[in-house]
Amino acid sequence: MPGPMDLPSDQFVILDGVRFHYLDWGGNGDPLLLLAGLGCTAHIFAELSPHLSDQFRVIALTRRGHGLTDQV
């Protein structure tokens, strides 16, 4: 069962001048990018991601205009 050591790393990346917030759970294997929808942020995947990190490098992105990601 995932525990407190499974907390993601808060990160930012700038793409075409827009600062995007993402969470990186790390992990082993191919990258798996999770996209939050319906106005949610990357934190929506907090319970799921630790279960996937044994098979994938898990990264969750907060879309533009939500959470800590820039609006424009």
C-alpha beads as a LAMMPS data file, in Angstrom:
LAMMPS data file: protein, C-alpha beads

72 atoms
71 bonds

1 atom types
1 bond types

-500.0 500.0 xlo xhi
-500.0 500.0 ylo yhi
-500.0 500.0 zlo zhi

Masses

1 110.0

Atoms # bond

1 1 1 0.000 0.000 0.000
2 1 1 1.363 3.474 -0.901
3 1 1 2.513 5.646 1.965
4 1 1 3.932 9.097 2.704
5 1 1 7.119 8.335 0.774
6 1 1 4.999 8.242 -2.395
7 1 1 4.498 12.016 -2.481
8 1 1 5.124 13.495 -5.924
9 1 1 7.661 16.111 -6.828
10 1 1 6.027 19.484 -7.676
11 1 1 7.517 20.734 -10.948
12 1 1 7.015 23.383 -13.628
13 1 1 7.853 23.429 -17.321
14 1 1 7.545 26.352 -19.751
15 1 1 6.133 25.450 -23.171
16 1 1 5.620 28.179 -25.778
17 1 1 5.836 30.802 -23.025
18 1 1 3.193 29.156 -20.810
19 1 1 4.207 27.803 -17.386
20 1 1 2.623 24.399 -16.767
21 1 1 2.483 22.714 -13.373
22 1 1 2.988 18.967 -13.146
23 1 1 3.517 16.314 -10.501
24 1 1 6.185 13.667 -10.929
25 1 1 5.824 10.414 -9.007
26 1 1 8.906 8.948 -10.675
27 1 1 8.806 5.222 -11.177
28 1 1 10.187 2.555 -13.462
29 1 1 9.392 1.969 -17.101
30 1 1 7.932 3.994 -19.928
31 1 1 6.496 7.442 -19.199
32 1 1 2.781 7.605 -18.441
33 1 1 1.284 11.111 -18.756
34 1 1 -1.981 11.674 -16.882
35 1 1 -4.106 14.671 -17.918
36 1 1 -6.585 16.127 -15.445
37 1 1 -9.936 17.114 -16.896
38 1 1 -13.143 18.845 -15.799
39 1 1 -11.291 21.717 -14.135
40 1 1 -9.234 19.418 -11.892
41 1 1 -5.512 19.644 -11.232
42 1 1 -2.797 16.981 -11.333
43 1 1 -3.515 16.322 -7.654
44 1 1 -6.617 14.364 -8.712
45 1 1 -4.264 11.419 -9.390
46 1 1 -2.715 11.370 -5.892
47 1 1 -4.247 8.024 -4.921
48 1 1 -3.840 6.292 -8.281
49 1 1 -0.307 7.286 -9.304
50 1 1 1.676 5.475 -6.584
51 1 1 0.046 2.214 -7.701
52 1 1 1.291 2.760 -11.262
53 1 1 4.852 3.817 -10.503
54 1 1 6.133 0.244 -10.233
55 1 1 5.478 -0.181 -13.972
56 1 1 5.652 3.395 -15.341
57 1 1 7.325 6.770 -14.850
58 1 1 4.161 8.610 -13.754
59 1 1 3.694 12.305 -14.537
60 1 1 0.420 14.231 -14.145
61 1 1 -0.125 17.568 -15.888
62 1 1 -2.434 20.401 -14.836
63 1 1 -4.006 21.930 -17.932
64 1 1 -3.838 25.601 -18.876
65 1 1 -5.940 27.921 -16.734
66 1 1 -6.270 25.528 -13.789
67 1 1 -4.396 25.225 -10.515
68 1 1 -0.854 26.576 -10.710
69 1 1 -0.683 26.451 -14.529
70 1 1 -0.782 29.807 -16.332
71 1 1 -4.040 31.021 -17.865
72 1 1 -2.504 32.314 -21.106

Bonds

1 1 1 2
2 1 2 3
3 1 3 4
4 1 4 5
5 1 5 6
6 1 6 7
7 1 7 8
8 1 8 9
9 1 9 10
10 1 10 11
11 1 11 12
12 1 12 13
13 1 13 14
14 1 14 15
15 1 15 16
16 1 16 17
17 1 17 18
18 1 18 19
19 1 19 20
20 1 20 21
21 1 21 22
22 1 22 23
23 1 23 24
24 1 24 25
25 1 25 26
26 1 26 27
27 1 27 28
28 1 28 29
29 1 29 30
30 1 30 31
31 1 31 32
32 1 32 33
33 1 33 34
34 1 34 35
35 1 35 36
36 1 36 37
37 1 37 38
38 1 38 39
39 1 39 40
40 1 40 41
41 1 41 42
42 1 42 43
43 1 43 44
44 1 44 45
45 1 45 46
46 1 46 47
47 1 47 48
48 1 48 49
49 1 49 50
50 1 50 51
51 1 51 52
52 1 52 53
53 1 53 54
54 1 54 55
55 1 55 56
56 1 56 57
57 1 57 58
58 1 58 59
59 1 59 60
60 1 60 61
61 1 61 62
62 1 62 63
63 1 63 64
64 1 64 65
65 1 65 66
66 1 66 67
67 1 67 68
68 1 68 69
69 1 69 70
70 1 70 71
71 1 71 72
